[in-house]
């Protein structure tokens, strides 16, 4: 199984900790603070991309400009990583 490297901004690290993202994305259910660089499965990357899209949706949860920017950047990383053949 191929893994994907993602760089997490401090905003995403804080958001995921505050939201307990592991409840939504089981692979991210880890103890302690999130690292700025994580390795996840392709499936997890797809789930992260879906979470980013949800948080960017105008009808989704209220987010700040900074949070939207962080989710947009993470979504771009996911899409780029998933577009690269294994």
C-alpha positions as CSV (number, residue, x, y, z in Angstrom):
1,X,0.0,0.0,0.0
2,X,1.3,3.4,-1.0
3,X,1.7,6.2,1.6
4,X,1.4,9.9,1.0
5,X,3.4,12.6,2.8
6,X,1.5,15.7,3.9
7,X,2.8,18.8,5.5
8,X,0.4,20.2,8.1
9,X,0.2,23.9,8.9
10,X,0.0,24.9,12.5
11,X,-3.6,25.9,11.8
12,X,-4.5,22.4,10.6
13,X,-2.7,20.8,13.5
14,X,-4.7,23.0,15.9
15,X,-8.0,22.4,14.1
16,X,-7.5,18.6,14.1
17,X,-6.7,18.6,17.8
18,X,-9.7,20.8,18.6
19,X,-12.1,18.7,16.4
20,X,-10.6,15.3,17.5
21,X,-10.3,14.4,13.8
22,X,-9.6,10.8,14.7
23,X,-13.3,10.4,15.4
24,X,-14.0,11.2,11.7
25,X,-10.8,9.8,10.1
26,X,-9.7,6.7,12.2
27,X,-6.2,6.6,10.7
28,X,-5.6,10.0,12.3
29,X,-6.6,8.8,15.8
30,X,-3.2,9.3,17.3
31,X,-2.1,10.4,20.8
32,X,-0.4,13.7,21.3
33,X,0.0,16.7,19.0
34,X,0.0,16.2,15.3
35,X,3.4,16.4,13.6
36,X,4.0,19.0,10.9
37,X,4.7,16.1,8.5
38,X,2.6,13.0,8.4
39,X,2.6,9.8,6.3
40,X,-0.9,8.5,5.5
41,X,-2.4,5.8,3.3
42,X,-4.0,6.8,0.0
43,X,-7.4,6.0,1.5
44,X,-6.7,8.4,4.4
45,X,-5.6,11.0,2.0
46,X,-8.9,10.7,0.2
47,X,-10.7,11.1,3.5
48,X,-8.6,14.2,4.4
49,X,-9.4,15.7,1.0
50,X,-13.2,15.1,1.6
51,X,-12.8,16.7,5.0
52,X,-11.1,19.7,3.5
53,X,-13.9,20.1,0.9
54,X,-16.5,19.9,3.6
55,X,-14.8,22.7,5.6
56,X,-14.4,24.8,2.5
57,X,-18.1,24.4,1.5
58,X,-20.0,27.7,2.0
59,X,-22.8,25.7,3.6
60,X,-20.4,23.8,5.8
61,X,-19.1,24.8,9.2
62,X,-18.1,28.4,10.0
63,X,-14.4,28.9,9.4
64,X,-12.1,31.9,9.5
65,X,-10.3,33.2,6.5
66,X,-7.1,31.6,7.9
67,X,-8.7,28.2,8.4
68,X,-10.2,28.2,4.9
69,X,-6.7,29.1,3.5
70,X,-5.2,26.2,5.5
71,X,-7.8,23.7,4.3
72,X,-7.4,24.9,0.7
73,X,-3.6,24.4,0.9
74,X,-4.1,20.9,2.4
75,X,-6.6,20.0,-0.2
76,X,-4.2,21.0,-2.9
77,X,-1.5,18.8,-1.3
78,X,-3.9,15.8,-1.2
79,X,-5.0,16.3,-4.8
80,X,-1.4,16.6,-6.0
81,X,-0.3,13.5,-4.1
82,X,-3.2,11.5,-5.3
83,X,-2.6,12.5,-9.0
84,X,0.9,11.0,-8.9
85,X,0.9,7.4,-10.1
86,X,2.0,4.8,-7.6
